[in-house]
Amino acid sequence: MLEDIVMILSGRKDYEEGSLWKGLSEEQKQEVLASESEIGDESAWVSHKEMKRRNSRWLK
């Protein structure tokens, strides 16, 4: 586990800002942008209480 952490942290020194975005396909970029716009639409939000109610059969 420590080796995994060291690998993750050492990769940060080689990180180039924007490289993740550049690595996405056009379809993936469009999905990210669509998701970002949905975040601002509060009518699409579901409360924690409602999610628990909807999924109660799996939460027992």
N, CA, C and O atoms as a Tinker XYZ file with bonds, in Angstrom:
   240  protein
     1  N      0.821000   -1.177000    0.000000    73     2
     2  CA     0.000000    0.000000    0.000000    64     1     3
     3  C      0.873000    1.252000    0.000000    63     2     4     5
     4  O      0.574000    2.223000   -0.695000    81     3
     5  N      1.931000    1.226000    0.767000    73     3     6
     6  CA     2.838000    2.374000    0.804000    64     5     7
     7  C      3.483000    2.619000   -0.558000    63     6     8     9
     8  O      3.699000    3.761000   -0.962000    81     7
     9  N      3.784000    1.532000   -1.251000    73     7    10
    10  CA     4.363000    1.690000   -2.587000    64     9    11
    11  C      3.384000    2.395000   -3.522000    63    10    12    13
    12  O      3.781000    3.233000   -4.332000    81    11
    13  N      2.094000    2.047000   -3.402000    73    11    14
    14  CA     1.070000    2.698000   -4.218000    64    13    15
    15  C      0.993000    4.187000   -3.912000    63    14    16    17
    16  O      0.876000    5.008000   -4.821000    81    15
    17  N      1.058000    4.530000   -2.642000    73    15    18
    18  CA     1.006000    5.937000   -2.237000    64    17    19
    19  C      2.213000    6.684000   -2.776000    63    18    20    21
    20  O      2.077000    7.800000   -3.277000    81    19
    21  N      3.381000    6.087000   -2.679000    73    19    22
    22  CA     4.600000    6.721000   -3.194000    64    21    23
    23  C      4.478000    6.931000   -4.694000    63    22    24    25
    24  O      4.872000    7.980000   -5.203000    81    23
    25  N      3.933000    5.941000   -5.418000    73    23    26
    26  CA     3.756000    6.087000   -6.872000    64    25    27
    27  C      2.816000    7.244000   -7.194000    63    26    28    29
    28  O      3.087000    8.038000   -8.096000    81    27
    29  N      1.716000    7.339000   -6.459000    73    27    30
    30  CA     0.750000    8.417000   -6.695000    64    29    31
    31  C      1.388000    9.773000   -6.437000    63    30    32    33
    32  O      1.266000   10.689000   -7.251000    81    31
    33  N      2.066000    9.900000   -5.309000    73    31    34
    34  CA     2.671000   11.179000   -4.951000    64    33    35
    35  C      3.831000   11.543000   -5.871000    63    34    36    37
    36  O      4.014000   12.716000   -6.197000    81    35
    37  N      4.594000   10.579000   -6.281000    73    35    38
    38  CA     5.716000   10.885000   -7.162000    64    37    39
    39  C      5.225000   11.290000   -8.548000    63    38    40    41
    40  O      5.896000   12.053000   -9.243000    81    39
    41  N      4.071000   10.790000   -8.950000    73    39    42
    42  CA     3.492000   11.173000  -10.229000    64    41    43
    43  C      3.055000   12.622000  -10.249000    63    42    44    45
    44  O      2.961000   13.220000  -11.321000    81    43
    45  N      2.786000   13.199000   -9.092000    73    43    46
    46  CA     2.350000   14.589000   -9.018000    64    45    47
    47  C      3.439000   15.555000   -9.438000    63    46    48    49
    48  O      3.141000   16.630000   -9.958000    81    47
    49  N      4.690000   15.197000   -9.224000    73    47    50
    50  CA     5.771000   16.120000   -9.591000    64    49    51
    51  C      5.893000   16.233000  -11.112000    63    50    52    53
    52  O      6.401000   17.231000  -11.624000    81    51
    53  N      5.424000   15.205000  -11.837000    73    51    54
    54  CA     5.475000   15.211000  -13.291000    64    53    55
    55  C      4.163000   15.692000  -13.907000    63    54    56    57
    56  O      4.010000   15.699000  -15.128000    81    55
    57  N      3.217000   16.093000  -13.057000    73    55    58
    58  CA     1.895000   16.486000  -13.533000    64    57    59
    59  C      1.952000   17.807000  -14.291000    63    58    60    61
    60  O      2.548000   18.780000  -13.831000    81    59
    61  N      1.330000   17.820000  -15.443000    73    59    62
    62  CA     1.245000   19.038000  -16.245000    64    61    63
    63  C     -0.211000   19.503000  -16.218000    63    62    64    65
    64  O     -1.109000   18.739000  -16.572000    81    63
    65  N     -0.451000   20.738000  -15.804000    73    63    66
    66  CA    -1.808000   21.253000  -15.713000    64    65    67
    67  C     -2.507000   21.144000  -17.069000    63    66    68    69
    68  O     -1.960000   21.525000  -18.103000    81    67
    69  N     -3.718000   20.619000  -17.033000    73    67    70
    70  CA    -4.499000   20.458000  -18.258000    64    69    71
    71  C     -4.284000   19.133000  -18.966000    63    70    72    73
    72  O     -4.964000   18.844000  -19.950000    81    71
    73  N     -3.356000   18.325000  -18.486000    73    71    74
    74  CA    -3.061000   17.063000  -19.175000    64    73    75
    75  C     -4.229000   16.081000  -19.103000    63    74    76    77
    76  O     -4.450000   15.309000  -20.036000    81    75
    77  N     -4.963000   16.107000  -18.019000    73    75    78
    78  CA    -6.115000   15.205000  -17.904000    64    77    79
    79  C     -7.156000   15.569000  -18.964000    63    78    80    81
    80  O     -7.663000   14.695000  -19.666000    81    79
    81  N     -7.471000   16.857000  -19.076000    73    79    82
    82  CA    -8.455000   17.314000  -20.063000    64    81    83
    83  C     -8.002000   16.979000  -21.485000    63    82    84    85
    84  O     -8.802000   16.537000  -22.309000    81    83
    85  N     -6.727000   17.191000  -21.762000    73    83    86
    86  CA    -6.190000   16.920000  -23.095000    64    85    87
    87  C     -6.278000   15.442000  -23.446000    63    86    88    89
    88  O     -6.364000   15.083000  -24.620000    81    87
    89  N     -6.257000   14.586000  -22.433000    73    87    90
    90  CA    -6.294000   13.145000  -22.657000    64    89    91
    91  C     -7.688000   12.587000  -22.898000    63    90    92    93
    92  O     -7.837000   11.412000  -23.235000    81    91
    93  N     -8.718000   13.426000  -22.726000    73    91    94
    94  CA   -10.087000   12.965000  -22.926000    64    93    95
    95  C    -10.479000   13.037000  -24.397000    63    94    96    97
    96  O     -9.995000   13.887000  -25.144000    81    95
    97  N    -11.359000   12.134000  -24.792000    73    95    98
    98  CA   -11.899000   12.187000  -26.153000    64    97    99
    99  C    -12.904000   13.344000  -26.214000    63    98   100   101
   100  O    -13.302000   13.875000  -25.177000    81    99
   101  N    -13.308000   13.730000  -27.417000    73    99   102
   102  CA   -14.300000   14.808000  -27.564000    64   101   103
   103  C    -15.616000   14.423000  -26.895000    63   102   104   105
   104  O    -16.275000   15.263000  -26.282000    81   103
   105  N    -15.994000   13.156000  -27.014000    73   103   106
   106  CA   -17.229000   12.685000  -26.381000    64   105   107
   107  C    -17.140000   12.815000  -24.858000    63   106   108   109
   108  O    -18.093000   13.256000  -24.216000    81   107
   109  N    -16.010000   12.435000  -24.286000    73   107   110
   110  CA   -15.825000   12.542000  -22.844000    64   109   111
   111  C    -15.851000   14.000000  -22.402000    63   110   112   113
   112  O    -16.430000   14.324000  -21.365000    81   111
   113  N    -15.235000   14.869000  -23.173000    73   111   114
   114  CA   -15.247000   16.295000  -22.839000    64   113   115
   115  C    -16.670000   16.838000  -22.830000    63   114   116   117
   116  O    -17.041000   17.604000  -21.941000    81   115
   117  N    -17.470000   16.438000  -23.826000    73   115   118
   118  CA   -18.855000   16.899000  -23.893000    64   117   119
   119  C    -19.665000   16.390000  -22.702000    63   118   120   121
   120  O    -20.517000   17.107000  -22.178000    81   119
   121  N    -19.400000   15.155000  -22.275000    73   119   122
   122  CA   -20.093000   14.603000  -21.113000    64   121   123
   123  C    -19.728000   15.366000  -19.848000    63   122   124   125
   124  O    -20.595000   15.636000  -19.016000    81   123
   125  N    -18.463000   15.715000  -19.695000    73   123   126
   126  CA   -18.027000   16.496000  -18.535000    64   125   127
   127  C    -18.710000   17.852000  -18.536000    63   126   128   129
   128  O    -19.216000   18.289000  -17.502000    81   127
   129  N    -18.733000   18.521000  -19.671000    73   127   130
   130  CA   -19.362000   19.837000  -19.768000    64   129   131
   131  C    -20.863000   19.761000  -19.498000    63   130   132   133
   132  O    -21.417000   20.646000  -18.845000    81   131
   133  N    -21.522000   18.718000  -19.990000    73   131   134
   134  CA   -22.955000   18.536000  -19.737000    64   133   135
   135  C    -23.202000   18.291000  -18.249000    63   134   136   137
   136  O    -24.150000   18.832000  -17.681000    81   135
   137  N    -22.366000   17.491000  -17.626000    73   135   138
   138  CA   -22.502000   17.217000  -16.192000    64   137   139
   139  C    -22.309000   18.484000  -15.384000    63   138   140   141
   140  O    -23.015000   18.723000  -14.405000    81   139
   141  N    -21.353000   19.288000  -15.798000    73   139   142
   142  CA   -21.070000   20.531000  -15.102000    64   141   143
   143  C    -22.291000   21.455000  -15.135000    63   142   144   145
   144  O    -22.593000   22.109000  -14.137000    81   143
   145  N    -22.985000   21.516000  -16.255000    73   143   146
   146  CA   -24.165000   22.369000  -16.345000    64   145   147
   147  C    -25.318000   21.811000  -15.518000    63   146   148   149
   148  O    -26.129000   22.576000  -14.996000    81   147
   149  N    -25.401000   20.484000  -15.392000    73   147   150
   150  CA   -26.453000   19.868000  -14.588000    64   149   151
   151  C    -26.289000   20.173000  -13.106000    63   150   152   153
   152  O    -27.275000   20.233000  -12.372000    81   151
   153  N    -25.067000   20.362000  -12.668000    73   151   154
   154  CA   -24.806000   20.649000  -11.253000    64   153   155
   155  C    -25.527000   21.922000  -10.832000    63   154   156   157
   156  O    -26.015000   22.017000   -9.706000    81   155
   157  N    -25.597000   22.889000  -11.721000    73   155   158
   158  CA   -26.236000   24.154000  -11.399000    64   157   159
   159  C    -27.750000   24.100000  -11.403000    63   158   160   161
   160  O    -28.395000   25.052000  -10.963000    81   159
   161  N    -28.337000   23.014000  -11.887000    73   159   162
   162  CA   -29.789000   22.875000  -11.952000    64   161   163
   163  C    -30.298000   22.223000  -10.681000    63   162   164   165
   164  O    -30.355000   20.997000  -10.582000    81   163
   165  N    -30.668000   23.041000   -9.711000    73   163   166
   166  CA   -31.090000   22.515000   -8.410000    64   165   167
   167  C    -32.353000   21.666000   -8.493000    63   166   168   169
   168  O    -32.603000   20.862000   -7.595000    81   167
   169  N    -33.151000   21.821000   -9.537000    73   167   170
   170  CA   -34.364000   21.004000   -9.668000    64   169   171
   171  C    -34.026000   19.533000   -9.905000    63   170   172   173
   172  O    -34.869000   18.662000   -9.691000    81   171
   173  N    -32.810000   19.255000  -10.340000    73   171   174
   174  CA   -32.384000   17.874000  -10.588000    64   173   175
   175  C    -31.778000   17.222000   -9.344000    63   174   176   177
   176  O    -31.501000   16.023000   -9.341000    81   175
   177  N    -31.576000   18.006000   -8.303000    73   175   178
   178  CA   -30.966000   17.469000   -7.081000    64   177   179
   179  C    -31.956000   16.604000   -6.323000    63   178   180   181
   180  O    -33.162000   16.852000   -6.348000    81   179
   181  N    -31.434000   15.587000   -5.649000    73   179   182
   182  CA   -32.238000   14.705000   -4.813000    64   181   183
   183  C    -31.622000   14.722000   -3.417000    63   182   184   185
   184  O    -30.411000   14.564000   -3.258000    81   183
   185  N    -32.463000   14.915000   -2.419000    73   183   186
   186  CA   -31.952000   14.980000   -1.048000    64   185   187
   187  C    -31.475000   13.610000   -0.570000    63   186   188   189
   188  O    -31.848000   12.572000   -1.116000    81   187
   189  N    -30.658000   13.642000    0.443000    73   187   190
   190  CA   -30.164000   12.406000    1.048000    64   189   191
   191  C    -31.339000   11.585000    1.586000    63   190   192   193
   192  O    -31.382000   10.365000    1.434000    81   191
   193  N    -32.279000   12.271000    2.210000    73   191   194
   194  CA   -33.457000   11.601000    2.766000    64   193   195
   195  C    -34.246000   10.886000    1.662000    63   194   196   197
   196  O    -34.677000    9.747000    1.842000    81   195
   197  N    -34.432000   11.556000    0.523000    73   195   198
   198  CA   -35.157000   10.959000   -0.602000    64   197   199
   199  C    -34.398000    9.767000   -1.182000    63   198   200   201
   200  O    -35.008000    8.755000   -1.527000    81   199
   201  N    -33.094000    9.877000   -1.291000    73   199   202
   202  CA   -32.299000    8.754000   -1.803000    64   201   203
   203  C    -32.398000    7.549000   -0.879000    63   202   204   205
   204  O    -32.486000    6.410000   -1.337000    81   203
   205  N    -32.384000    7.806000    0.421000    73   203   206
   206  CA   -32.542000    6.706000    1.367000    64   205   207
   207  C    -33.910000    6.052000    1.202000    63   206   208   209
   208  O    -34.026000    4.828000    1.264000    81   207
   209  N    -34.950000    6.867000    0.991000    73   207   210
   210  CA   -36.292000    6.325000    0.813000    64   209   211
   211  C    -36.355000    5.477000   -0.468000    63   210   212   213
   212  O    -36.900000    4.374000   -0.454000    81   211
   213  N    -35.808000    5.984000   -1.552000    73   211   214
   214  CA   -35.845000    5.276000   -2.827000    64   213   215
   215  C    -35.069000    3.967000   -2.788000    63   214   216   217
   216  O    -35.417000    3.016000   -3.488000    81   215
   217  N    -34.030000    3.916000   -1.982000    73   215   218
   218  CA   -33.138000    2.744000   -1.964000    64   217   219
   219  C    -33.248000    1.951000   -0.666000    63   218   220   221
   220  O    -32.355000    1.173000   -0.330000    81   219
   221  N    -34.345000    2.150000    0.059000    73   219   222
   222  CA   -34.472000    1.526000    1.375000    64   221   223
   223  C    -34.378000    0.005000    1.335000    63   222   224   225
   224  O    -33.867000   -0.603000    2.275000    81   223
   225  N    -34.859000   -0.614000    0.269000    73   223   226
   226  CA   -34.821000   -2.083000    0.230000    64   225   227
   227  C    -33.380000   -2.603000    0.184000    63   226   228   229
   228  O    -33.131000   -3.728000    0.615000    81   227
   229  N    -32.432000   -1.823000   -0.322000    73   227   230
   230  CA   -31.039000   -2.251000   -0.360000    64   229   231
   231  C    -30.253000   -1.820000    0.880000    63   230   232   233
   232  O    -29.136000   -2.287000    1.107000    81   231
   233  N    -30.835000   -0.940000    1.668000    73   231   234
   234  CA   -30.132000   -0.417000    2.837000    64   233   235
   235  C    -30.433000   -1.202000    4.111000    63   234   236   237
   236  O    -29.920000   -0.865000    5.178000    81   235
   237  N    -31.245000   -2.230000    4.014000    73   235   238
   238  CA   -31.611000   -3.018000    5.211000    64   237   239
   239  C    -30.545000   -3.991000    5.580000    63   238   240
   240  O    -30.693000   -4.727000    6.556000    81   239
